Structures are given as structure tokens and as C-alpha cells.
Amino acid sequence: MSAGTPFDWAAVDVAVPRPSDRLPGVSMAGFRQRVPAPVDIAMVAHPSVTLLVDLSEGEGLVYDAHGRSGRGSVVVGLHPGELRAGGRVGACLQIRLEPAAAAAVFGSSAELSGAVVSLEEVWGRDAGRAEGRLRAAASWDERFAIAVDILGRWLGAYPPVAPEVAHAWRRTLTGRGRVRVERLAEEVGWSRKRLSARFRSQLGITPKHAARLVRFDHAAHLLAAGHAAAGVATESGYVDQSHLHREVKAFTGLTPTAVAVAPWLAIDDVAWPASSPVRKAPALIAGAERTSSS
């Protein structure tokens, strides 16, 4: 998949669920290009497991990760590395699952931590059934309700993560990745070694890597909001600007300058207002909570 096709969010309608169509630890957004056209977007790592459900007709979603290309609906782990998504995508449902929710839906997410795999590899025949129901829906409201029903059934399929692990993740997230692992272990009454082992087995990454990911996510949003790299490095807790550059490169394969203009982040304040604290989200249209970038 070749890079370089400019992406225009003004040509895309974005829909988000009503409050009644939401599950704990799960967020969703629907995207529809008014006129399907070839696109190519560098995806940016996010502290969630991401499902991209392809609702297009014809060619649809194409993705390229770790030098391997795939097609159709895909599950993106917590550390996908360099990843591009594109193709002639008409409509797509994106679902973000916090690590604890992902563990409840997929079981232990250790295998997904650095993986990009087709939805069919994860859900088998249920993937095709889910896609069929979602494609047949007449509106985004109906699609969101269907997605809640499907995920609600899967959420009960596996035991929840340990309360101590859930607490460590929440503290990592609210602390923007700057709470030391030793402190997290003290808070839950475990040794650092035990916390790291349980965290890794249940969420797929170590507490230290989780902190790096959350810190990177905060920095990426600051860069996308137009803040200078030097200031972002200081605000996000990096040693210096070169440290920020290395971390951005490690998570995305991009430079901070490229991340600052990444289309993947440009729509976050519309589709994912809760995840964009550095920018004030615009008001959504009442009723269907449907909006488009302009």
C-alpha cells in the first residue's frame, strides 16, 4: 500500500453513540466517506485495543503492518508499531476497548499486545456474522446498538482482570504514565515482580510499557494540538526533546513533526472527545449525536 494520498476529513461524516449505547471501557465512532475514494493513513498507537470493522462494499479496508498486508476488518493491539490503513473505504466502525475490556472480550490479550490480526482470526465465524448484521443496519444508531449487543455478549465470556491490575491501569492512565511501578505495587499491596507478571499476563503489556504508551499518547495529542516539541517533551515527562523523538519513533515509525499533522489524530476531538483533553471538543448535533468535520 503506497503512502502519500492526502486525507480530507471534510469529506467524511462522523457519528458517535448516544450515552445509552455505550459500555464501560468501550468507545465507538462511525466513519463514512460521502464519495468512496482511495485513502492511506498512518495510524498512531493508542492505549486501547482497536477494532476496525469494515462496512464497505467492494475493495474496502486494506492494512499494512510489520511488512505484511491484510484486508477487511482488523484487531489492532496495544503496540502495533508502524501501521497504515487505507484502501477504498466507504464506511467503517471503529471500536476502542480499554485493556481490561479487551481482556474480557478476547481473553488474555498478551497475544494481541504487538499484533495486528484480522477479526476473523480472533472471532472465527462470529466475525462474519457481526459484519453482516452491521452492514444490514439502516443507521449508525442501529449499528451502535448492534455493536453494544455483540460486545455485551463477549464481555461476559472471560473472567475480569484482577482488581489490583485494573487499579494499576487506571492510575497509569490518570497519571499520564508518570506513576512509578514501585508506587503502583505499593498501592495494591503486591511486589513489583508480582504486579508486573500479573499485569503482563492479563493486559498483554508490562506496567512500564503501559506507562510509556500512555505518556506517548498524551504527547501525541499535544503535538496534534500545535504545541512545540520542546514544550511537549517537558509537559509529558520526557528527559528532553531527543527522548520524545525516540519514543515517537518507537511507537509510530514517524517523527514528532509527522505525528503533529497525522490525520489519525486530526479528528480525535470530534470522534473521541474524552481522549482529547488538550483540545476542547466541538458540540455534537443533538439526537443522533452525528457530526462531520468541516
HUKA-V285755 format. One record per pair of residues at least 4 apart in sequence whose C-alpha atoms are under 8 Angstrom apart, sorted by the first residue. I is the first residue (numbers start at 1). J is the second residue. Records with the same first field share a line. If there is no record, write none. Layout:
I: J ; J
This chain:
1: 40 ; 62 ; 63 ; 64 ; 69 ; 86
2: 40
3: 40 ; 41
4: 40
5: 38 ; 39 ; 40
6: 39 ; 40
7: 39 ; 40 ; 41 ; 263
8: 12
9: 267 ; 292 ; 293 ; 294
10: 292 ; 293 ; 294
11: 33 ; 34 ; 35 ; 293
12: 31 ; 32 ; 33 ; 34 ; 292 ; 293
13: 31 ; 32 ; 33 ; 34 ; 290 ; 291 ; 292 ; 293
14: 29 ; 30 ; 31 ; 32 ; 270 ; 271 ; 290 ; 291 ; 292 ; 293
15: 29 ; 30 ; 31 ; 140 ; 271 ; 288 ; 289 ; 290 ; 291 ; 292
16: 28 ; 29 ; 30 ; 271 ; 288 ; 289 ; 290
17: 21 ; 22 ; 28 ; 29 ; 140 ; 141 ; 144 ; 288 ; 289
18: 22 ; 141 ; 287 ; 288 ; 289
21: 144 ; 145 ; 148
22: 26 ; 27 ; 148
23: 27 ; 148 ; 152
24: 101
25: 97 ; 98 ; 100 ; 101
26: 95 ; 96 ; 97 ; 98 ; 101
27: 95 ; 96 ; 97 ; 272
28: 93 ; 94 ; 95 ; 96 ; 144 ; 271
29: 93 ; 94 ; 95 ; 271 ; 272
30: 91 ; 92 ; 93 ; 94 ; 140
31: 91 ; 92 ; 93 ; 94
32: 90 ; 91 ; 92
33: 37 ; 89 ; 90 ; 91
34: 90
35: 90
36: 88 ; 89 ; 90
37: 87 ; 88 ; 89 ; 90
38: 86 ; 87 ; 88 ; 89
39: 85 ; 86 ; 87 ; 88 ; 89
40: 84 ; 85 ; 86 ; 87
41: 84 ; 85 ; 86 ; 262 ; 263 ; 264
42: 82 ; 83 ; 84 ; 85 ; 262 ; 263 ; 264
43: 82 ; 83 ; 84 ; 85 ; 252 ; 262 ; 264
44: 83 ; 251 ; 252 ; 259 ; 262 ; 264 ; 265
45: 78 ; 79 ; 80 ; 81 ; 213 ; 217 ; 251 ; 252
46: 78 ; 213 ; 214 ; 217
47: 78 ; 98 ; 99 ; 210 ; 213 ; 214 ; 217
48: 77 ; 78 ; 96 ; 97 ; 98 ; 99 ; 102
49: 75 ; 76 ; 77 ; 78 ; 96 ; 97 ; 98 ; 99 ; 102
50: 75 ; 76 ; 77 ; 94 ; 95 ; 96 ; 97
51: 73 ; 74 ; 75 ; 76 ; 93 ; 94 ; 95 ; 96 ; 119
52: 73 ; 74 ; 75 ; 76 ; 92 ; 93 ; 94 ; 95
53: 72 ; 73 ; 74 ; 92 ; 93 ; 94 ; 95 ; 131
54: 60 ; 61 ; 72 ; 73 ; 89 ; 91 ; 92 ; 93 ; 131
55: 60 ; 90 ; 91 ; 92 ; 93 ; 131 ; 134 ; 135
56: 60 ; 61 ; 89 ; 90 ; 91 ; 92
57: 90
59: 87 ; 88 ; 89
60: 71 ; 72 ; 87 ; 88 ; 89 ; 90
61: 71 ; 72 ; 73 ; 85 ; 86 ; 87 ; 88 ; 89
62: 69 ; 70 ; 71 ; 72 ; 85 ; 86 ; 87
63: 69 ; 70 ; 71 ; 83 ; 84 ; 85 ; 86 ; 87
64: 68 ; 69 ; 70 ; 83 ; 84 ; 85
65: 69 ; 80 ; 81 ; 82 ; 83 ; 84 ; 116
66: 81 ; 82 ; 83
70: 118
71: 118
72: 118
73: 118 ; 119 ; 120
74: 116 ; 117 ; 118 ; 119
75: 116 ; 117 ; 118 ; 119 ; 122
76: 80 ; 112 ; 115 ; 116 ; 117
77: 112 ; 113 ; 114 ; 115 ; 116
78: 112 ; 113 ; 114 ; 115 ; 205
79: 113 ; 114 ; 115 ; 213 ; 251
80: 113 ; 114 ; 115 ; 116 ; 251
81: 114 ; 250 ; 251 ; 252 ; 253
82: 251 ; 252 ; 253
83: 252
97: 101 ; 102
98: 102
99: 103 ; 109 ; 203
100: 104 ; 160 ; 161 ; 166 ; 202 ; 203
101: 105 ; 155
102: 106 ; 107 ; 109
103: 107 ; 108 ; 109 ; 158 ; 160 ; 161 ; 202 ; 203
104: 108 ; 154 ; 155 ; 156 ; 157 ; 158 ; 159 ; 160 ; 161
105: 151 ; 154 ; 155 ; 156 ; 157 ; 158
106: 122 ; 154 ; 158
107: 157 ; 158 ; 159
108: 201 ; 202 ; 203 ; 204
109: 113 ; 201 ; 202 ; 203 ; 204
110: 200 ; 201 ; 202 ; 203 ; 204 ; 205
111: 115 ; 204
112: 116 ; 204
113: 203 ; 204 ; 205
117: 121 ; 122
118: 122
119: 123 ; 124 ; 127
120: 124 ; 125 ; 126 ; 127 ; 128
122: 127
123: 127
124: 128
125: 129
126: 130
127: 131
128: 132
129: 133
130: 134 ; 150
131: 135
132: 136
133: 137 ; 146
134: 143 ; 146 ; 147
137: 142 ; 143
138: 142 ; 143
139: 143
140: 144
141: 145 ; 288
142: 146
143: 147
144: 148
145: 149
146: 150
147: 151
148: 152
149: 153
150: 154
151: 155
152: 156
153: 157
154: 158
161: 165 ; 166 ; 202
162: 166
163: 167
164: 168 ; 188
165: 169 ; 195 ; 198 ; 199 ; 202
166: 170
167: 171 ; 188
168: 172 ; 184 ; 185 ; 188 ; 207
169: 173 ; 207 ; 210
170: 174
171: 175 ; 179 ; 184
172: 176 ; 177 ; 178 ; 179 ; 210 ; 211 ; 214
173: 177 ; 211 ; 214
175: 179
176: 211 ; 214 ; 215 ; 218 ; 236
177: 210 ; 211 ; 212 ; 213 ; 214 ; 215
178: 211 ; 215 ; 237
179: 183 ; 184 ; 211
180: 184
181: 185 ; 192 ; 207 ; 208
182: 186 ; 191 ; 192
183: 187
184: 188
185: 189 ; 190 ; 191 ; 192 ; 195
186: 190 ; 191
190: 194 ; 195
191: 195
192: 196
193: 197
194: 198
195: 199 ; 207
196: 200 ; 206 ; 207
197: 201 ; 206
198: 202
199: 203 ; 204 ; 205 ; 206 ; 207
200: 204 ; 205 ; 206 ; 207
201: 205
205: 209 ; 210
206: 210
207: 211
208: 212
209: 213
210: 214
211: 215
212: 216
213: 217 ; 251
214: 218
215: 219 ; 236 ; 237
216: 220 ; 236 ; 247 ; 248 ; 251
217: 221
218: 222 ; 236
219: 223 ; 232 ; 233 ; 235 ; 236
220: 224 ; 248 ; 256 ; 259 ; 260
221: 225 ; 260 ; 265 ; 276 ; 278
222: 226 ; 227 ; 232 ; 278
223: 227 ; 228 ; 229 ; 232 ; 256 ; 257 ; 259 ; 260
224: 259 ; 260 ; 261 ; 262 ; 265 ; 266
225: 260 ; 278 ; 279
226: 260
227: 231 ; 232
228: 232
229: 233 ; 241 ; 244 ; 256
230: 234 ; 240 ; 241
231: 235
232: 236
233: 237 ; 238 ; 239 ; 240 ; 241 ; 243 ; 244
234: 238 ; 239 ; 240 ; 241
238: 243 ; 244
239: 243 ; 244
240: 244
241: 245
242: 246
243: 247
244: 248 ; 256
245: 249 ; 255 ; 256
246: 250
247: 251
248: 252 ; 253 ; 254 ; 255 ; 256 ; 259
249: 253 ; 254 ; 255 ; 256
254: 258 ; 259
255: 259
256: 260
257: 261
258: 262
261: 265 ; 266
262: 266
263: 267
264: 268
267: 271 ; 272 ; 293
268: 272 ; 273 ; 275 ; 276
269: 273 ; 274 ; 275 ; 276 ; 279 ; 280 ; 281 ; 282
270: 281 ; 282 ; 284 ; 291 ; 293
272: 276
273: 277 ; 280 ; 281
276: 280 ; 281
284: 289 ; 290 ; 291
285: 289 ; 290 ; 291
286: 290
